[in-house]
Amino acid sequence: MQDILSDIPGYMEDMLTLQTLKFDDQGVSFDQLAKSLRLRATVSIEQLCALRWQWEDQYPDACYEVVARRGSTLCVYDDTGEQIYPTLLSFRSVARALEITTFNTMFLILYRVLSMTEADELSVRTDREAVPPYPDTGTRSPAYGPIRLRPYTNPLILPDQWNSHMDLVHEICRTIDYCLNGKHESLGACSLMFPLGVVYARLLHDQKIRRLIERTCRHIAESSGFEIGTYVLNQVDMKSSLLA
C-alpha cells in the first residue's frame, strides 16, 4: 500500500495539469495525458482492491459496530443535534482503523482521477477474484491465511459492494469517534487530517457532512492543539476543484 500511497502526489500534480489543459482547450494534449492517467489509476485501483481483500482475510474480526450515543459523538447534524449515523465503527486497534481510513482515502482520490479522465469506473476490477496469485507459487500468500467465504464478520463495505464514493465517505466519518478516543487521540487526530481534507474537498455540495468535518477539525484543534486542521480545510477550499 505504501507504493500506491507514494504515487498520490504525482496523481494530484497530473490532475492539476489535466484540469489546466481542459480549460485551455488543448484537445490533443488533454487526451494523451488523460489516457495515461486513466491507465495508471486503473492499475492502482485494482492493486489497492487486491490489498483491501487481503486485509479482510488477515483481519477478519478487526472491526465492530457500536451504538452512537447522543451527547457523546461528534457525528450529529448542526441544525437538529440528531445523530448522523445510528452506529459507529470501533476497532481492535488504532492501527486497523487508520489502515481502513487510508484505504478509503486513496480510493476516493483514485476514483476522482478516473472521473476526471472521463473513464468508465465500472470497468475496473474490484471483485474478490481480482486478487492476484502469490508470486512464483500460483497460490495466495500464506501470510494472509485462507480465503474466507461470505459473510465476512467485519461491518465494512467491501470493494465489490460500493454503490458510490459516498460509501467510502461514510465509512471514514464513522471512524472519527474511535480515532479521537482518549487512549490514542493524538495519533488518531494527526492521522485523520489528510482523510478529512479529502472528504471535505470531495463533498462541495453536501453541507451537512462538510460541517461535521469542520466541527471535527475544531475539536482536534481545541483538544489536541493541532491547529493545522483548520489550515488544511482552508487550503482544501482553495484547491477543492481537483477532488470535487
C-alpha positions in Angstrom: 0.0 0.0 0.0 2.9 2.4 0.7 3.9 2.2 -3.0 0.5 3.3 -4.1 0.3 6.0 -1.4 3.6 7.4 -2.6 2.2 7.8 -6.1 -0.7 10.0 -4.8 1.3 13.4 -5.1 2.1 12.5 -8.7 -1.6 11.9 -9.4 -2.6 15.2 -7.8 0.0 17.0 -9.9 -1.2 15.4 -13.1 -4.8 16.1 -12.2 -3.9 19.8 -11.9 -2.2 19.7 -15.3 -5.2 17.9 -16.8 -7.5 20.5 -15.5 -5.4 23.3 -16.9 -5.3 21.6 -20.3 -9.0 21.1 -20.3 -9.7 24.8 -19.6 -7.2 25.8 -22.2 -8.9 23.7 -24.8 -5.8 21.8 -25.8 -7.6 18.7 -27.0 -4.8 16.5 -28.2 -2.6 17.1 -25.1 -5.6 16.6 -22.8 -6.5 13.3 -24.5 -2.9 12.0 -24.3 -2.5 12.8 -20.6 -6.0 11.6 -19.8 -5.3 8.2 -21.4 -2.0 7.8 -19.5 -3.6 8.9 -16.2 -6.6 6.6 -16.7 -4.4 3.5 -17.3 -2.2 4.3 -14.2 -5.2 4.9 -12.0 -7.0 1.7 -13.1 -3.9 -0.3 -12.3 -3.5 1.4 -8.9 -7.2 0.8 -8.0 -7.0 -2.9 -9.0 -3.9 -3.3 -6.9 -5.5 -1.5 -4.0 -8.6 -3.6 -4.2 -6.4 -6.7 -4.0 -4.7 -5.4 -0.9 -8.1 -4.5 0.6 -9.4 -8.0 0.1 -6.2 -9.4 1.6 -6.6 -7.1 4.6 -10.1 -8.6 5.1 -8.6 -12.1 5.1 -5.8 -11.2 7.5 -8.0 -9.2 10.0 -11.5 -10.8 9.9 -12.5 -9.5 13.3 -10.8 -6.2 13.4 -13.9 -4.0 13.4 -17.3 -4.0 15.1 -20.2 -1.6 15.4 -21.2 0.4 18.5 -24.3 2.4 19.1 -23.8 6.2 18.6 -24.9 7.9 21.8 -26.3 11.4 21.6 -24.2 13.8 23.5 -21.0 11.8 23.3 -20.5 11.7 19.5 -19.3 14.3 17.0 -21.4 12.8 14.3 -24.5 14.9 14.7 -26.4 17.4 12.5 -25.8 21.0 13.3 -29.4 22.1 12.9 -31.1 19.4 14.9 -28.4 17.8 17.0 -29.6 14.4 15.8 -27.1 11.6 15.2 -26.0 11.3 11.6 -25.3 7.5 12.0 -27.2 5.1 14.3 -24.0 3.1 14.7 -20.3 3.9 14.5 -17.2 1.8 13.8 -14.8 0.7 16.5 -11.7 -1.4 16.1 -9.5 -3.8 17.9 -6.6 -1.5 17.5 -6.0 2.1 16.2 -3.6 0.7 13.5 -6.5 -1.2 11.9 -8.7 1.9 12.0 -6.0 4.1 10.3 -5.4 1.4 7.7 -9.1 1.4 6.7 -9.3 5.2 6.5 -6.1 5.2 4.4 -7.6 2.6 2.0 -10.8 4.6 1.7 -9.0 8.0 1.2 -6.8 6.5 -1.6 -9.9 5.0 -3.3 -11.6 8.4 -3.2 -8.6 10.1 -4.9 -8.1 7.4 -7.5 -11.8 7.2 -8.5 -11.7 11.0 -8.8 -8.8 10.6 -11.2 -10.9 8.2 -13.3 -13.8 10.6 -13.4 -11.5 13.5 -14.5 -10.3 11.3 -17.3 -13.9 10.5 -18.3 -13.3 6.8 -17.7 -15.9 4.1 -17.1 -15.4 3.4 -13.4 -17.4 0.2 -13.7 -14.7 -1.3 -15.9 -12.3 -1.5 -13.0 -11.9 -5.0 -11.4 -12.9 -4.8 -7.7 -14.3 -8.3 -7.2 -12.7 -11.0 -5.0 -11.3 -13.0 -7.9 -9.3 -10.0 -8.9 -6.8 -10.6 -6.2 -3.6 -11.7 -7.9 -1.8 -15.0 -7.1 1.2 -15.0 -4.9 4.4 -14.7 -7.0 6.1 -18.0 -8.0 3.6 -20.3 -6.4 0.3 -19.6 -8.2 -1.4 -19.5 -4.8 -2.2 -16.8 -2.3 0.4 -15.7 0.2 0.2 -17.8 3.4 0.7 -14.6 5.4 -3.0 -13.7 4.6 -4.4 -17.1 5.6 -7.2 -18.9 3.8 -9.7 -17.2 1.6 -12.7 -16.5 3.8 -16.2 -17.2 2.5 -19.0 -14.7 2.9 -20.4 -13.4 5.2 -17.4 -11.5 6.4 -17.6 -10.6 10.1 -16.2 -7.0 9.8 -19.1 -4.5 9.3 -17.1 -2.8 6.5 -18.1 -2.3 2.9 -16.1 -4.5 0.5 -14.8 -3.3 -2.9 -17.4 -5.1 -4.9 -20.2 -3.6 -2.7 -19.6 0.1 -3.3 -22.5 2.0 -4.8 -20.8 5.4 -4.9 -18.0 7.4 -3.4 -20.4 8.2 -0.6 -20.0 4.7 0.8 -16.3 5.5 1.3 -17.0 8.9 2.8 -19.5 7.5 5.4 -17.1 4.8 6.4 -14.4 7.4 7.1 -16.8 9.5 9.0 -18.0 6.6 11.1 -14.4 6.1 12.4 -14.0 9.6 13.6 -15.2 9.0 17.2 -12.9 5.9 17.6 -9.9 7.7 16.2 -10.4 10.6 18.6 -10.8 8.3 21.6 -8.7 9.5 24.6 -6.4 6.4 24.5 -5.0 7.3 21.2 -6.4 10.8 20.4 -3.1 12.4 19.4 -2.2 9.7 16.9 -5.8 9.5 15.6 -6.2 13.2 15.3 -2.9 13.6 13.4 -3.7 10.7 11.1 -7.3 11.9 10.3 -6.2 15.3 8.9 -5.5 14.0 5.3 -8.6 11.8 5.1 -10.8 14.5 6.4 -9.3 17.1 4.0 -10.0 14.7 1.1 -13.6 14.1 2.2 -14.1 17.9 2.7 -13.0 18.6 -0.8 -14.9 15.7 -2.3 -18.3 16.9 -0.9 -18.6 20.5 -2.1 -22.4 20.2 -2.2 -23.0 18.1 1.0 -23.0 20.9 3.6 -24.1 18.6 6.5 -21.0 16.3 6.1 -18.8 19.3 5.5 -20.0 20.9 8.8 -19.2 17.6 10.5 -15.6 17.8 9.2 -15.3 21.4 10.2 -16.6 20.6 13.7 -14.2 17.7 14.0 -11.2 19.8 13.0 -12.2 22.5 15.5 -12.4 19.7 18.2 -9.0 18.4 17.2 -7.5 21.9 17.3 -9.0 22.6 20.8 -8.3 19.2 22.4 -5.0 18.2 20.8 -3.5 21.5 19.7 -3.4 20.5 16.1 -4.2 23.9 14.6 -3.1 22.5 11.3 -6.6 21.0 11.0 -8.2 24.4 10.3 -5.3 25.3 8.0 -5.9 22.1 6.0 -9.5 23.0 5.4 -8.6 26.5 4.3 -6.1 25.1 1.8 -8.6 22.4 0.7 -11.2 25.1 -0.1 -8.7 26.8 -2.5 -7.9 23.5 -4.3 -11.2 21.6 -4.0 -11.9 21.6 -7.7 -9.4 18.8 -8.1 -11.3 16.4 -5.8 -14.9 17.6 -6.1 
